[in-house]
Amino acid sequence: MIQASEVEPDLVARAREGDDRAFADLLQRHKPSLYGFVRRYVSDADAAADVVQDTFVSAWRALARYDARRPFPVWLRAIALNKCRDRARRLAVRRFILGDRDDQSPEALAHPDPEPYGEANLIPVERRAVLQKAIDQLPGKLKEPLLLTYFDDLTQQEAADLLGVTVKTIETRVYRARQRLMELLDRSSI
């Protein structure tokens, strides 16, 4: 579960009052974990950095509408998830028009991107590439709950609230996502 420190509500309150430094502190505090979440979703380092940047810009603009009863990290992930979905829709249209000539083409995937926040040390490069490819093959309805609960450590309740579904739906989708991942990874012999 994403934990907010005791200092965080004060930073959010100051940022909402227009304190740029407080928002910059929030950005620094959440950027690594938010990048990790987005990176797993979009599987491209540069695109993930762009999505994180867009997320923070949108968060800054929407800060006046932030509900302080909701954990700030979960609110950020909701924005990031929407940005990821928007990007996926744009890529789908682009693929339809241009074919495979985009950032997911074999040529682009042949050159892995560097990992700016250190996740490269957690899983060997080859295994991480196979895992990411398998995650990329999951449909969004399975991919999103898996990323939020398994990789981003949100509770099932937080993921359910973020996605607008029930906790039981999250349980079912995570179970199905794990089953599907195992099938995909078995085929890849990771």
MIDOSE-1310 file (N, C-alpha, C; in nm, 2 decimals, decimal comma, always signed):
residues 190
miqa	+0,08/-0,12/+0,00/+0,00/+0,00/+0,00/+0,09/+0,12/+0,00; +0,05/+0,22/-0,07/+0,12/+0,35/-0,08/+0,10/+0,43/+0,05; +0,20/+0,46/+0,12/+0,19/+0,53/+0,25/+0,22/+0,68/+0,23; +0,13/+0,76/+0,28/+0,16/+0,91/+0,29/+0,22/+0,94/+0,42
seve	+0,32/+1,02/+0,42/+0,38/+1,06/+0,55/+0,30/+1,17/+0,61; +0,33/+1,19/+0,74/+0,26/+1,30/+0,81/+0,28/+1,43/+0,75; +0,39/+1,45/+0,68/+0,42/+1,58/+0,62/+0,34/+1,60/+0,49; +0,30/+1,50/+0,43/+0,23/+1,51/+0,30/+0,10/+1,59/+0,30
pdlv	+0,01/+1,58/+0,39/-0,11/+1,66/+0,39/-0,07/+1,81/+0,40; +0,03/+1,84/+0,47/+0,07/+1,98/+0,48/+0,13/+2,03/+0,34; +0,21/+1,95/+0,28/+0,26/+1,98/+0,15/+0,15/+2,00/+0,05; +0,05/+1,91/+0,05/-0,06/+1,92/-0,04/-0,14/+2,05/-0,02
arar	-0,16/+2,08/+0,11/-0,24/+2,21/+0,15/-0,16/+2,33/+0,10; -0,03/+2,33/+0,12/+0,05/+2,45/+0,08/+0,05/+2,46/-0,08; +0,06/+2,34/-0,14/+0,06/+2,34/-0,29/-0,07/+2,39/-0,34; -0,18/+2,36/-0,28/-0,31/+2,40/-0,32/-0,33/+2,55/-0,30
egdd	-0,25/+2,61/-0,21/-0,25/+2,75/-0,19/-0,16/+2,83/-0,28; -0,09/+2,75/-0,37/-0,01/+2,81/-0,47/+0,14/+2,81/-0,44; +0,18/+2,73/-0,34/+0,32/+2,72/-0,30/+0,39/+2,62/-0,40; +0,47/+2,68/-0,50/+0,54/+2,60/-0,60/+0,64/+2,51/-0,53
rafa	+0,71/+2,55/-0,43/+0,81/+2,47/-0,36/+0,74/+2,34/-0,30; +0,63/+2,36/-0,24/+0,56/+2,24/-0,18/+0,52/+2,14/-0,29; +0,47/+2,19/-0,41/+0,44/+2,10/-0,52/+0,56/+2,03/-0,57; +0,67/+2,11/-0,58/+0,80/+2,05/-0,63/+0,84/+1,94/-0,53
dllq	+0,82/+1,96/-0,40/+0,85/+1,85/-0,30/+0,77/+1,73/-0,32; +0,64/+1,75/-0,35/+0,55/+1,64/-0,38/+0,59/+1,57/-0,50; +0,63/+1,64/-0,60/+0,68/+1,58/-0,73/+0,80/+1,50/-0,70; +0,90/+1,55/-0,63/+1,02/+1,47/-0,60/+0,99/+1,35/-0,52
rhkp	+0,89/+1,36/-0,43/+0,85/+1,25/-0,34/+0,79/+1,13/-0,42; +0,71/+1,17/-0,52/+0,63/+1,07/-0,59/+0,68/+1,03/-0,73; +0,77/+1,10/-0,78/+0,82/+1,08/-0,91/+0,87/+0,94/-0,94; +0,96/+0,89/-0,85/+1,02/+0,75/-0,88/+0,91/+0,64/-0,88
slyg	+0,82/+0,64/-0,78/+0,72/+0,54/-0,78/+0,62/+0,55/-0,89; +0,58/+0,68/-0,92/+0,49/+0,70/-1,03/+0,55/+0,67/-1,17; +0,68/+0,70/-1,18/+0,75/+0,66/-1,30/+0,75/+0,50/-1,32; +0,78/+0,43/-1,21/+0,78/+0,29/-1,21/+0,64/+0,23/-1,25
fvrr	+0,54/+0,29/-1,20/+0,40/+0,24/-1,24/+0,38/+0,27/-1,39; +0,41/+0,39/-1,44/+0,38/+0,43/-1,58/+0,48/+0,35/-1,67; +0,60/+0,33/-1,63/+0,70/+0,25/-1,71/+0,65/+0,11/-1,73; +0,59/+0,05/-1,63/+0,54/-0,09/-1,65/+0,42/-0,09/-1,74
yvsd	+0,34/+0,02/-1,74/+0,22/+0,03/-1,82/+0,26/+0,05/-1,97; +0,35/+0,15/-2,00/+0,38/+0,19/-2,13/+0,50/+0,12/-2,19; +0,58/+0,06/-2,11/+0,70/-0,02/-2,15/+0,80/+0,06/-2,24; +0,81/+0,18/-2,23/+0,91/+0,27/-2,30/+0,95/+0,38/-2,21
adaa	+1,08/+0,39/-2,18/+1,13/+0,48/-2,09/+1,10/+0,63/-2,12; +1,12/+0,67/-2,25/+1,10/+0,80/-2,29/+0,95/+0,84/-2,28; +0,86/+0,74/-2,33/+0,72/+0,77/-2,32/+0,67/+0,77/-2,18; +0,73/+0,69/-2,09/+0,69/+0,69/-1,95/+0,73/+0,82/-1,88
advv	+0,85/+0,87/-1,92/+0,89/+1,01/-1,86/+0,79/+1,11/-1,91; +0,75/+1,11/-2,04/+0,65/+1,21/-2,09/+0,52/+1,19/-2,02; +0,48/+1,07/-1,99/+0,35/+1,05/-1,93/+0,35/+1,10/-1,78; +0,47/+1,08/-1,71/+0,48/+1,13/-1,58/+0,48/+1,28/-1,58
qdtf	+0,55/+1,34/-1,67/+0,55/+1,49/-1,68/+0,41/+1,54/-1,71; +0,33/+1,48/-1,80/+0,19/+1,52/-1,83/+0,11/+1,50/-1,70; +0,13/+1,39/-1,63/+0,06/+1,37/-1,50/+0,08/+1,48/-1,41; +0,20/+1,52/-1,39/+0,23/+1,63/-1,29/+0,17/+1,76/-1,34
vsaw	+0,17/+1,79/-1,47/+0,11/+1,91/-1,52/-0,04/+1,91/-1,49; -0,10/+1,79/-1,52/-0,24/+1,78/-1,50/-0,28/+1,79/-1,35; -0,19/+1,73/-1,27/-0,22/+1,73/-1,12/-0,21/+1,88/-1,07; -0,11/+1,95/-1,12/-0,10/+2,09/-1,08/-0,22/+2,17/-1,12
rala	-0,27/+2,15/-1,24/-0,39/+2,22/-1,29/-0,51/+2,18/-1,21; -0,52/+2,06/-1,17/-0,64/+2,00/-1,10/-0,63/+2,01/-0,95; -0,52/+2,06/-0,89/-0,50/+2,06/-0,75/-0,61/+2,12/-0,67; -0,67/+2,22/-0,72/-0,78/+2,29/-0,65/-0,90/+2,19/-0,63
ryda	-0,91/+2,09/-0,72/-1,02/+2,00/-0,71/-0,99/+1,87/-0,64; -0,86/+1,86/-0,59/-0,82/+1,74/-0,51/-0,90/+1,73/-0,38; -0,95/+1,61/-0,36/-1,02/+1,58/-0,24/-0,92/+1,53/-0,13; -0,90/+1,60/-0,03/-0,80/+1,57/+0,07/-0,83/+1,44/+0,15
rrpf	-0,95/+1,39/+0,14/-0,99/+1,27/+0,21/-0,93/+1,15/+0,13; -0,89/+1,17/+0,01/-0,84/+1,06/-0,08/-0,68/+1,07/-0,07; -0,61/+0,96/-0,06/-0,47/+0,96/-0,05/-0,41/+1,02/-0,18; -0,32/+1,12/-0,16/-0,26/+1,19/-0,27/-0,19/+1,10/-0,37
pvwl	-0,12/+0,99/-0,33/-0,05/+0,90/-0,43/-0,16/+0,83/-0,51; -0,27/+0,79/-0,45/-0,37/+0,72/-0,53/-0,43/+0,82/-0,63; -0,45/+0,94/-0,59/-0,51/+1,05/-0,68/-0,41/+1,06/-0,80; -0,28/+1,07/-0,77/-0,18/+1,08/-0,88/-0,19/+0,97/-0,98
raia	-0,20/+0,85/-0,92/-0,21/+0,73/-1,01/-0,33/+0,73/-1,09; -0,44/+0,78/-1,04/-0,56/+0,79/-1,13/-0,53/+0,88/-1,25; -0,47/+0,99/-1,22/-0,43/+1,08/-1,33/-0,34/+1,01/-1,43; -0,23/+0,95/-1,37/-0,14/+0,88/-1,46/-0,20/+0,76/-1,54
lnkc	-0,29/+0,69/-1,48/-0,36/+0,59/-1,55/-0,44/+0,64/-1,67; -0,51/+0,75/-1,64/-0,58/+0,82/-1,76/-0,49/+0,86/-1,87; -0,37/+0,91/-1,83/-0,27/+0,95/-1,93/-0,22/+0,83/-2,01; -0,20/+0,72/-1,94/-0,16/+0,60/-2,00/-0,26/+0,55/-2,10
rdra	-0,39/+0,55/-2,06/-0,50/+0,51/-2,15/-0,51/+0,60/-2,27; -0,49/+0,73/-2,25/-0,50/+0,82/-2,36/-0,38/+0,79/-2,46; -0,27/+0,77/-2,41/-0,15/+0,73/-2,49/-0,18/+0,60/-2,57; -0,24/+0,50/-2,50/-0,27/+0,38/-2,57/-0,37/+0,40/-2,68
rrla	-0,47/+0,48/-2,66/-0,57/+0,51/-2,77/-0,50/+0,58/-2,88; -0,41/+0,68/-2,86/-0,34/+0,75/-2,96/-0,25/+0,65/-3,04; -0,18/+0,56/-2,97/-0,10/+0,46/-3,04/-0,18/+0,36/-3,13; -0,30/+0,33/-3,08/-0,39/+0,24/-3,15/-0,43/+0,30/-3,28
vrrf	-0,46/+0,43/-3,28/-0,50/+0,50/-3,40/-0,38/+0,51/-3,49; -0,27/+0,54/-3,43/-0,14/+0,56/-3,51/-0,11/+0,42/-3,58; -0,12/+0,31/-3,50/-0,09/+0,18/-3,56/-0,19/+0,15/-3,67; -0,31/+0,18/-3,65/-0,41/+0,16/-3,76/-0,38/+0,23/-3,89
ilgd	-0,33/+0,35/-3,87/-0,29/+0,43/-3,99/-0,16/+0,40/-4,05; -0,06/+0,38/-3,96/+0,08/+0,36/-4,00/+0,13/+0,22/-4,00; +0,05/+0,13/-3,94/+0,10/-0,01/-3,93/+0,20/-0,02/-3,81; +0,30/-0,10/-3,82/+0,39/-0,12/-3,71/+0,50/-0,02/-3,69
rddq	+0,49/+0,09/-3,76/+0,60/+0,18/-3,75/+0,58/+0,28/-3,64; +0,59/+0,23/-3,52/+0,58/+0,32/-3,40/+0,68/+0,27/-3,29; +0,67/+0,32/-3,17/+0,76/+0,29/-3,07/+0,75/+0,15/-3,02; +0,66/+0,07/-3,07/+0,64/-0,07/-3,03/+0,69/-0,16/-3,14
spea	+0,74/-0,10/-3,25/+0,78/-0,18/-3,36/+0,90/-0,27/-3,32; +0,93/-0,38/-3,40/+1,04/-0,46/-3,37/+1,18/-0,39/-3,37; +1,19/-0,29/-3,46/+1,31/-0,21/-3,46/+1,33/-0,13/-3,33; +1,22/-0,07/-3,28/+1,23/+0,00/-3,16/+1,25/-0,09/-3,04
lahp	+1,19/-0,20/-3,03/+1,20/-0,29/-2,92/+1,34/-0,36/-2,92; +1,41/-0,36/-3,03/+1,54/-0,43/-3,03/+1,65/-0,35/-2,95; +1,62/-0,22/-2,92/+1,71/-0,14/-2,85/+1,64/-0,10/-2,72; +1,67/-0,17/-2,61/+1,60/-0,14/-2,48/+1,65/-0,01/-2,43
dpep	+1,55/+0,06/-2,36/+1,58/+0,19/-2,31/+1,65/+0,18/-2,17; +1,72/+0,28/-2,13/+1,78/+0,28/-1,99/+1,67/+0,30/-1,89; +1,70/+0,25/-1,77/+1,60/+0,26/-1,66/+1,65/+0,37/-1,56; +1,59/+0,49/-1,57/+1,64/+0,60/-1,49/+1,62/+0,59/-1,34
ygea	+1,53/+0,50/-1,29/+1,51/+0,50/-1,15/+1,55/+0,37/-1,08; +1,64/+0,29/-1,14/+1,70/+0,18/-1,08/+1,63/+0,05/-1,08; +1,51/+0,04/-1,15/+1,44/-0,09/-1,15/+1,52/-0,20/-1,23; +1,62/-0,16/-1,30/+1,70/-0,25/-1,38/+1,77/-0,35/-1,30
nlip	+1,80/-0,31/-1,17/+1,88/-0,40/-1,09/+1,79/-0,51/-1,02; +1,66/-0,49/-1,03/+1,57/-0,58/-0,96/+1,55/-0,71/-1,04; +1,54/-0,71/-1,17/+1,52/-0,82/-1,25/+1,62/-0,82/-1,36; +1,69/-0,93/-1,39/+1,78/-0,93/-1,50/+1,72/-0,88/-1,63
verr	+1,80/-0,82/-1,71/+1,75/-0,75/-1,83/+1,67/-0,84/-1,92; +1,71/-0,96/-1,95/+1,64/-1,05/-2,04/+1,51/-1,09/-1,98; +1,51/-1,12/-1,85/+1,38/-1,16/-1,79/+1,28/-1,05/-1,78; +1,34/-0,93/-1,76/+1,25/-0,81/-1,75/+1,19/-0,78/-1,88
avlq	+1,26/-0,80/-1,99/+1,21/-0,78/-2,13/+1,10/-0,88/-2,16; +1,12/-1,00/-2,12/+1,02/-1,11/-2,14/+0,89/-1,08/-2,06; +0,91/-1,04/-1,93/+0,80/-1,01/-1,84/+0,72/-0,89/-1,90; +0,80/-0,78/-1,94/+0,73/-0,66/-1,99/+0,65/-0,70/-2,12
kaid	+0,70/-0,78/-2,20/+0,63/-0,82/-2,33/+0,51/-0,89/-2,29; +0,51/-0,98/-2,19/+0,39/-1,05/-2,15/+0,29/-0,96/-2,09; +0,33/-0,86/-2,01/+0,24/-0,77/-1,95/+0,18/-0,68/-2,06; +0,26/-0,65/-2,16/+0,20/-0,57/-2,27/+0,09/-0,64/-2,34
qlpg	+0,09/-0,78/-2,34/-0,01/-0,86/-2,41/-0,14/-0,87/-2,33; -0,14/-0,83/-2,21/-0,26/-0,84/-2,13/-0,36/-0,73/-2,17; -0,49/-0,76/-2,18/-0,59/-0,66/-2,20/-0,59/-0,56/-2,09; -0,63/-0,44/-2,12/-0,63/-0,33/-2,02/-0,70/-0,36/-1,89
klke	-0,81/-0,43/-1,90/-0,89/-0,47/-1,79/-0,82/-0,56/-1,69; -0,73/-0,64/-1,74/-0,65/-0,73/-1,66/-0,51/-0,66/-1,62; -0,46/-0,58/-1,71/-0,33/-0,52/-1,69/-0,33/-0,41/-1,58; -0,44/-0,33/-1,58/-0,44/-0,22/-1,49/-0,45/-0,27/-1,34
plll	-0,55/-0,36/-1,30/-0,55/-0,40/-1,16/-0,42/-0,47/-1,12; -0,36/-0,55/-1,21/-0,23/-0,62/-1,18/-0,12/-0,52/-1,15; -0,11/-0,42/-1,24/+0,00/-0,32/-1,21/-0,03/-0,24/-1,08; -0,15/-0,20/-1,06/-0,18/-0,12/-0,94/-0,16/-0,20/-0,81
tyfd	-0,21/-0,33/-0,81/-0,20/-0,40/-0,68/-0,07/-0,48/-0,67; -0,02/-0,54/-0,77/+0,10/-0,62/-0,76/+0,23/-0,54/-0,77; +0,24/-0,46/-0,86/+0,36/-0,38/-0,88/+0,36/-0,25/-0,81; +0,25/-0,19/-0,79/+0,25/-0,05/-0,74/+0,20/-0,06/-0,59
dltq	+0,17/-0,17/-0,54/+0,13/-0,19/-0,40/+0,01/-0,12/-0,35; -0,08/-0,09/-0,43/-0,21/-0,04/-0,39/-0,29/-0,15/-0,33; -0,38/-0,12/-0,23/-0,46/-0,22/-0,18/-0,57/-0,25/-0,29; -0,64/-0,36/-0,27/-0,74/-0,39/-0,37/-0,85/-0,29/-0,36
qeaa	-0,88/-0,24/-0,24/-0,98/-0,13/-0,22/-0,94/-0,01/-0,30; -0,81/+0,03/-0,28/-0,76/+0,15/-0,35/-0,77/+0,14/-0,50; -0,73/+0,02/-0,55/-0,74/-0,01/-0,69/-0,88/-0,01/-0,74; -0,97/-0,06/-0,66/-1,11/-0,07/-0,70/-1,17/+0,08/-0,71
dllg	-1,14/+0,16/-0,61/-1,18/+0,30/-0,61/-1,13/+0,37/-0,73; -1,00/+0,35/-0,76/-0,94/+0,42/-0,87/-1,00/+0,38/-1,00; -1,03/+0,25/-1,02/-1,08/+0,20/-1,15/-1,23/+0,21/-1,15; -1,30/+0,24/-1,04/-1,44/+0,25/-1,04/-1,51/+0,11/-1,05
vtvk	-1,45/+0,01/-0,99/-1,51/-0,12/-0,99/-1,51/-0,17/-0,84; -1,57/-0,29/-0,82/-1,57/-0,35/-0,69/-1,44/-0,42/-0,65; -1,42/-0,44/-0,52/-1,30/-0,52/-0,48/-1,30/-0,66/-0,54; -1,42/-0,72/-0,54/-1,43/-0,86/-0,60/-1,39/-0,86/-0,75
tiet	-1,42/-0,75/-0,82/-1,38/-0,74/-0,96/-1,23/-0,73/-0,97; -1,17/-0,65/-0,88/-1,02/-0,64/-0,87/-0,96/-0,78/-0,85; -1,01/-0,85/-0,75/-0,96/-0,98/-0,71/-0,96/-1,08/-0,83; -1,08/-1,08/-0,90/-1,10/-1,16/-1,02/-1,00/-1,13/-1,13
rvyr	-0,99/-1,00/-1,16/-0,91/-0,95/-1,27/-0,76/-0,98/-1,24; -0,72/-0,96/-1,11/-0,58/-0,99/-1,08/-0,55/-1,14/-1,09; -0,64/-1,22/-1,04/-0,62/-1,36/-1,06/-0,61/-1,40/-1,21; -0,70/-1,35/-1,29/-0,70/-1,38/-1,43/-0,57/-1,33/-1,50
arqr	-0,53/-1,21/-1,45/-0,40/-1,15/-1,51/-0,28/-1,24/-1,48; -0,28/-1,29/-1,35/-0,16/-1,37/-1,31/-0,17/-1,50/-1,39; -0,29/-1,56/-1,40/-0,30/-1,69/-1,48/-0,25/-1,66/-1,62; -0,30/-1,56/-1,68/-0,26/-1,53/-1,82/-0,11/-1,50/-1,84
lmel	-0,05/-1,43/-1,74/+0,09/-1,40/-1,74/+0,17/-1,54/-1,73; +0,12/-1,63/-1,64/+0,19/-1,75/-1,63/+0,19/-1,83/-1,76; +0,07/-1,82/-1,83/+0,07/-1,89/-1,96/+0,16/-1,83/-2,06; +0,17/-1,70/-2,07/+0,25/-1,63/-2,16/+0,40/-1,65/-2,13
ldrs	+0,43/-1,65/-2,00/+0,57/-1,67/-1,96/+0,62/-1,82/-1,98; +0,52/-1,91/-1,96/+0,55/-2,05/-1,99/+0,59/-2,07/-2,14; +0,52/-2,00/-2,22/+0,55/-2,01/-2,37/+0,69/-1,95/-2,40; +0,73/-1,85/-2,32/+0,86/-1,78/-2,34/+0,97/-1,85/-2,27
si	+0,94/-1,94/-2,18/+1,03/-2,02/-2,10/+1,13/-1,92/-2,02; +1,07/-1,83/-1,95/+1,15/-1,74/-1,87/+1,20/-1,81/-1,74
